Amino acid sequence: MDCAGSIWKCTKMKTRIPDNLLAKASQLCKLSCRPVRVKLVLKDGRTIYDMFVDETGEIVMTSGKLVFGERDLRFRPSNIVDVVTY
C-alpha cells in the first residue's frame, strides 16, 4: 500500500487482523452491521478480551478505547491466530 498522503491509512493498516481471518471477521460483522466484540487468540496462547473488529478486519476499539495504531495494542496483530465471538 502506498502511504504517501494518508497517514491515517498507514496507521490503521497496522491494526488489521491477519488476512487468513478476514473472511471470518467480515462474516461476524455482517450479522450486526457494525463493529463486533470479539476475543482474539494469539500464537503464544493468550486470549485478548473486549476487542472490537469491523468488517474490514480493523481492530477499532479495545477495552473502551479507540485504537489508532499498533502502539495502542498490547500485542502484534500478526500474532493473532483466531477471532472468537462472545
Buried (B, 14 or more C-beta within 10 A) or exposed (E): EEEEEEEEEBBBBBBBBBEEBBEBBBEBBEEEEEBBBBBBBBEEEEEBEBBBBBBBBBBBBBEEEEBEBBEBBEBEBEBBEBBEEE
